[in-house]
Amino acid sequence: MAMSRSSSWKEHRLANRLECDGAEYSVDLVARKATGVEGWKMTLVYLPRGSVNEVKVDLPNAASTAEVRRRVKELEGAEDRLRELYRKPEEAG
């Protein structure tokens, strides 16, 4: 599901319910135009469905909207990969 705040901000729901280390999250990919960044700054946001804290994992920047879409298709429904990125954010590249 894609949501949009403005043309410089895109959100894509990658998982509605994802269990990671005993907690449950919804996972969104947020892409935004940022000052000093060519293209789009991308972040995975793990939104808790309980009393745990939100987790953010920075992804490499995307040069174009097409690259953002490609990354969404790659990660959408890829629960094992999303869990891996949650546990080891340095492997986000």
Secondary structure, DSSP 8 states (H G I E B T S, - for coil): -EEEEETTEEEEEEEEEEEETTEEEEEEEEEE--TT-SSEEEEEEEEESSSS--EEEEEEEESSHHHHHHHHHHHTT-HHHHHHHHH-GGG--
